[in-house]
Amino acid sequence: MVSALFSCYEQAGRPPLTAIEEWIDAHPGLPGTVSKETVRRMLVGLAVPLTWDMAVTVFLALCGMAGRDPDEPTGDRRDGPAGTSRREAFHRYWQAAVAVS
């Protein structure tokens, strides 16, 4: 999960944690809220959110900041069957991370 999330972070141009937190705050339709410290802990692999709402909020923020459609197919067979969206692939990675934590 960390690798997938960090890839999104890089695609977004490695924004400062404050900018990610502000982006989340500016988009009230997201499923959850996350502090910049939680984002930091997720990006370095110190925390796996126990709720999907927190994980997907950070994922959607980074996709939004990168100008990427989270529901577009990944095109990478390692992410799942053909047609698997970025969101679906990230959900699988999150589920696997929660299962081992």
LOKE-9562 format. One record per residue: residue in one letter; residue number from 1; x, y, z of N, C-alpha, C in turn. Coordinates in nm, 3 decimals, padded with zeros to 5 digits. Last residue first. Example, Ala and Ser with C-alpha at 12.3 -4.5 7.8 and 13.67 -1.06 7.14 Angstrom:
[pt "S" 2 [01.285 -00.225 00.708] [01.367 -00.106 00.714] [01.290 00.003 00.787]]
[pt "A" 1 [01.319 -00.569 00.780] [01.230 -00.450 00.780] [01.320 -00.330 00.780]]
# end
This chain:
[pt "S" 101 [-00.144 -00.600 00.945] [-00.108 -00.509 01.054] [-00.180 -00.543 01.181]]
[pt "V" 100 [-00.231 -00.761 00.744] [-00.106 -00.799 00.808] [-00.069 -00.707 00.925]]
[pt "A" 99 [-00.470 -00.644 00.663] [-00.472 -00.785 00.702] [-00.344 -00.828 00.776]]
[pt "V" 98 [-00.395 -00.395 00.577] [-00.473 -00.405 00.701] [-00.469 -00.549 00.753]]
[pt "A" 97 [-00.269 -00.465 00.336] [-00.193 -00.401 00.443] [-00.265 -00.411 00.577]]
[pt "A" 96 [-00.483 -00.567 00.187] [-00.369 -00.654 00.219] [-00.288 -00.596 00.335]]
[pt "Q" 95 [-00.640 -00.336 00.166] [-00.693 -00.455 00.234] [-00.579 -00.549 00.275]]
[pt "W" 94 [-00.466 -00.171 00.016] [-00.503 -00.132 00.153] [-00.554 -00.254 00.230]]
[pt "Y" 93 [-00.461 -00.312 -00.225] [-00.336 -00.293 -00.149] [-00.366 -00.257 -00.004]]
[pt "R" 92 [-00.733 -00.287 -00.295] [-00.673 -00.421 -00.273] [-00.544 -00.410 -00.191]]
[pt "H" 91 [-00.748 -00.011 -00.324] [-00.831 -00.078 -00.224] [-00.775 -00.217 -00.193]]
[pt "F" 90 [-00.582 00.030 -00.543] [-00.541 00.083 -00.414] [-00.620 00.016 -00.303]]
[pt "A" 89 [-00.744 -00.095 -00.738] [-00.611 -00.148 -00.709] [-00.564 -00.100 -00.572]]
[pt "E" 88 [-00.967 00.075 -00.733] [-00.982 -00.067 -00.699] [-00.848 -00.129 -00.661]]
[pt "R" 87 [-00.843 00.315 -00.817] [-00.910 00.308 -00.686] [-00.924 00.162 -00.641]]
[pt "R" 86 [-00.758 00.247 -01.073] [-00.659 00.286 -00.972] [-00.719 00.273 -00.831]]
[pt "S" 85 [-00.946 -00.041 -01.191] [-00.921 00.103 -01.175] [-00.813 00.128 -01.071]]
[pt "T" 84 [-00.896 -00.300 -01.416] [-00.896 -00.263 -01.274] [-00.862 -00.114 -01.262]]
[pt "G" 83 [-00.867 -00.380 -01.677] [-00.978 -00.290 -01.646] [-00.986 -00.249 -01.500]]
[pt "A" 82 [-00.746 -00.704 -01.612] [-00.759 -00.592 -01.707] [-00.882 -00.509 -01.671]]
[pt "P" 81 [-00.696 -00.775 -01.259] [-00.740 -00.806 -01.395] [-00.750 -00.681 -01.482]]
[pt "G" 80 [-00.420 -00.612 -01.086] [-00.541 -00.692 -01.094] [-00.578 -00.718 -01.238]]
[pt "D" 79 [-00.175 -00.492 -01.085] [-00.281 -00.431 -01.002] [-00.411 -00.510 -01.003]]
[pt "R" 78 [-00.019 -00.612 -01.270] [00.011 -00.641 -01.130] [-00.096 -00.587 -01.037]]
[pt "R" 77 [-00.099 -00.502 -01.512] [-00.153 -00.633 -01.473] [-00.124 -00.669 -01.328]]
[pt "D" 76 [-00.185 -00.180 -01.557] [-00.076 -00.262 -01.504] [-00.135 -00.392 -01.451]]
[pt "G" 75 [-00.390 -00.016 -01.617] [-00.311 -00.064 -01.729] [-00.194 -00.151 -01.685]]
[pt "T" 74 [-00.575 00.107 -01.450] [-00.433 00.126 -01.424] [-00.348 00.086 -01.544]]
[pt "P" 73 [-00.865 00.287 -01.559] [-00.790 00.162 -01.547] [-00.640 00.189 -01.530]]
[pt "E" 72 [-00.992 00.551 -01.353] [-00.935 00.510 -01.480] [-00.859 00.378 -01.461]]
[pt "D" 71 [-01.064 00.650 -01.113] [-01.144 00.540 -01.165] [-01.102 00.496 -01.305]]
[pt "P" 70 [-00.908 00.866 -01.053] [-00.891 00.746 -00.972] [-00.967 00.625 -01.026]]
[pt "D" 69 [-00.742 01.055 -01.283] [-00.875 01.000 -01.257] [-00.859 00.871 -01.177]]
[pt "R" 68 [-00.513 01.308 -01.187] [-00.537 01.171 -01.231] [-00.677 01.127 -01.193]]
[pt "G" 67 [-00.398 01.541 -01.095] [-00.481 01.549 -01.215] [-00.510 01.412 -01.274]]
[pt "A" 66 [-00.266 01.537 -00.860] [-00.189 01.494 -00.977] [-00.267 01.507 -01.106]]
[pt "M" 65 [-00.463 01.606 -00.686] [-00.349 01.698 -00.697] [-00.263 01.664 -00.819]]
[pt "G" 64 [-00.625 01.378 -00.714] [-00.675 01.511 -00.751] [-00.562 01.609 -00.773]]
[pt "C" 63 [-00.455 01.184 -00.604] [-00.500 01.172 -00.744] [-00.547 01.308 -00.795]]
[pt "L" 62 [-00.440 01.284 -00.344] [-00.319 01.278 -00.426] [-00.353 01.263 -00.574]]
[pt "A" 61 [-00.709 01.256 -00.266] [-00.644 01.388 -00.263] [-00.521 01.388 -00.353]]
[pt "L" 60 [-00.745 00.981 -00.288] [-00.820 01.070 -00.376] [-00.759 01.210 -00.379]]
[pt "F" 59 [-00.568 00.894 -00.081] [-00.551 00.850 -00.219] [-00.620 00.945 -00.317]]
[pt "V" 58 [-00.690 01.011 00.142] [-00.553 01.050 00.104] [-00.527 01.013 -00.041]]
[pt "T" 57 [-00.937 00.874 00.128] [-00.932 01.020 00.128] [-00.794 01.069 00.086]]
[pt "V" 56 [-00.874 00.608 00.155] [-00.918 00.655 00.024] [-00.918 00.807 00.016]]
[pt "A" 55 [-00.802 00.602 00.429] [-00.707 00.563 00.325] [-00.747 00.621 00.190]]
[pt "M" 54 [-01.040 00.681 00.558] [-00.916 00.758 00.575] [-00.817 00.729 00.462]]
[pt "D" 53 [-01.221 00.481 00.469] [-01.249 00.624 00.448] [-01.122 00.709 00.460]]
[pt "W" 52 [-01.124 00.239 00.563] [-01.109 00.269 00.421] [-01.131 00.417 00.395]]
[pt "T" 51 [-00.951 00.235 00.871] [-01.075 00.256 00.797] [-01.043 00.292 00.652]]
[pt "L" 50 [-00.699 00.211 00.964] [-00.786 00.096 00.984] [-00.920 00.112 00.914]]
[pt "P" 49 [-00.415 00.312 00.782] [-00.546 00.348 00.838] [-00.634 00.224 00.850]]
[pt "V" 48 [-00.107 00.237 00.883] [-00.205 00.190 00.786] [-00.341 00.224 00.846]]
[pt "A" 47 [00.202 00.398 00.937] [00.061 00.381 00.972] [-00.018 00.329 00.853]]
[pt "L" 46 [00.455 00.411 00.841] [00.440 00.396 00.986] [00.296 00.372 01.029]]
[pt "G" 45 [00.513 00.465 00.573] [00.484 00.328 00.614] [00.473 00.305 00.763]]
[pt "V" 44 [00.533 00.716 00.480] [00.658 00.651 00.519] [00.636 00.510 00.574]]
[pt "L" 43 [00.266 00.779 00.428] [00.363 00.784 00.319] [00.496 00.715 00.353]]
[pt "M" 42 [00.146 00.764 00.683] [00.106 00.672 00.576] [00.213 00.665 00.468]]
[pt "R" 41 [00.268 00.975 00.814] [00.286 00.839 00.866] [00.247 00.735 00.762]]
[pt "R" 40 [00.171 01.189 00.660] [00.314 01.161 00.669] [00.340 01.018 00.712]]
[pt "V" 39 [-00.103 01.169 00.713] [-00.054 01.154 00.576] [00.094 01.119 00.579]]
[pt "T" 38 [-00.097 01.226 00.986] [-00.143 01.095 00.941] [-00.096 01.068 00.799]]
[pt "E" 37 [-00.010 01.490 00.971] [00.073 01.392 01.040] [00.032 01.250 01.001]]
[pt "K" 36 [-00.221 01.618 00.845] [-00.094 01.607 00.773] [-00.001 01.506 00.840]]
[pt "S" 35 [-00.526 01.430 00.901] [-00.428 01.534 00.933] [-00.301 01.513 00.853]]
[pt "V" 34 [-00.824 01.376 00.725] [-00.695 01.321 00.765] [-00.600 01.438 00.792]]
[pt "T" 33 [-01.159 01.270 00.686] [-01.064 01.379 00.708] [-00.936 01.316 00.761]]
[pt "G" 32 [-01.358 01.110 00.425] [-01.302 01.126 00.559] [-01.217 01.251 00.570]]
[pt "P" 31 [-01.469 01.117 00.167] [-01.530 01.032 00.270] [-01.475 01.051 00.411]]
[pt "L" 30 [-01.520 01.448 00.030] [-01.437 01.329 00.050] [-01.492 01.248 00.167]]
[pt "G" 29 [-01.654 01.684 00.011] [-01.723 01.563 -00.034] [-01.643 01.436 -00.017]]
[pt "P" 28 [-01.495 01.904 00.077] [-01.577 01.843 00.182] [-01.651 01.716 00.139]]
[pt "H" 27 [-01.212 02.006 00.002] [-01.301 01.916 -00.071] [-01.387 01.838 00.029]]
[pt "A" 26 [-01.040 02.145 00.162] [-01.112 02.222 00.060] [-01.210 02.137 -00.021]]
[pt "D" 25 [-00.915 01.949 00.312] [-01.009 02.040 00.380] [-01.096 02.116 00.279]]
[pt "I" 24 [-00.749 01.842 00.111] [-00.854 01.759 00.172] [-00.959 01.848 00.238]]
[pt "W" 23 [-00.582 02.060 00.072] [-00.661 02.009 -00.040] [-00.777 01.926 00.013]]
[pt "E" 22 [-00.461 02.079 00.326] [-00.546 02.188 00.278] [-00.635 02.143 00.163]]
[pt "E" 21 [-00.313 01.839 00.323] [-00.415 01.861 00.427] [-00.513 01.971 00.383]]
[pt "I" 20 [-00.142 01.899 00.111] [-00.233 01.783 00.103] [-00.347 01.800 00.202]]
[pt "A" 19 [-00.006 02.119 00.213] [-00.086 02.135 00.090] [-00.184 02.019 00.074]]
[pt "T" 18 [00.128 02.000 00.427] [00.029 02.104 00.454] [-00.061 02.124 00.332]]
[pt "L" 17 [00.309 01.837 00.296] [00.200 01.776 00.372] [00.089 01.876 00.402]]
[pt "P" 16 [00.389 01.946 -00.038] [00.407 01.952 00.108] [00.286 01.893 00.179]]
[pt "P" 15 [00.388 01.708 -00.314] [00.342 01.831 -00.247] [00.372 01.828 -00.097]]
[pt "R" 14 [00.511 01.557 -00.534] [00.560 01.558 -00.396] [00.518 01.684 -00.320]]
[pt "G" 13 [00.363 01.549 -00.768] [00.473 01.645 -00.757] [00.531 01.658 -00.618]]
[pt "A" 12 [00.185 01.352 -00.799] [00.129 01.482 -00.760] [00.238 01.587 -00.745]]
[pt "Q" 11 [00.350 01.140 -00.837] [00.277 01.189 -00.954] [00.216 01.325 -00.926]]
[pt "E" 10 [00.427 01.101 -00.568] [00.526 01.147 -00.666] [00.458 01.204 -00.790]]
[pt "Y" 9 [00.181 01.010 -00.468] [00.244 01.129 -00.411] [00.346 01.187 -00.508]]
[pt "C" 8 [00.150 00.773 -00.607] [00.053 00.882 -00.627] [00.111 01.014 -00.579]]
[pt "S" 7 [00.366 00.637 -00.492] [00.365 00.661 -00.636] [00.267 00.774 -00.671]]
[pt "F" 6 [00.279 00.616 -00.233] [00.394 00.702 -00.260] [00.404 00.732 -00.409]]
[pt "L" 5 [00.072 00.431 -00.267] [00.041 00.566 -00.221] [00.155 00.662 -00.253]]
[pt "A" 4 [00.217 00.205 -00.349] [00.112 00.260 -00.436] [00.080 00.404 -00.397]]
[pt "S" 3 [00.383 00.170 -00.122] [00.442 00.192 -00.255] [00.340 00.256 -00.349]]
[pt "V" 2 [00.194 00.123 00.076] [00.281 00.239 00.086] [00.340 00.272 -00.051]]
[pt "M" 1 [00.083 -00.118 00.000] [00.000 00.000 00.000] [00.088 00.125 00.000]]
# end
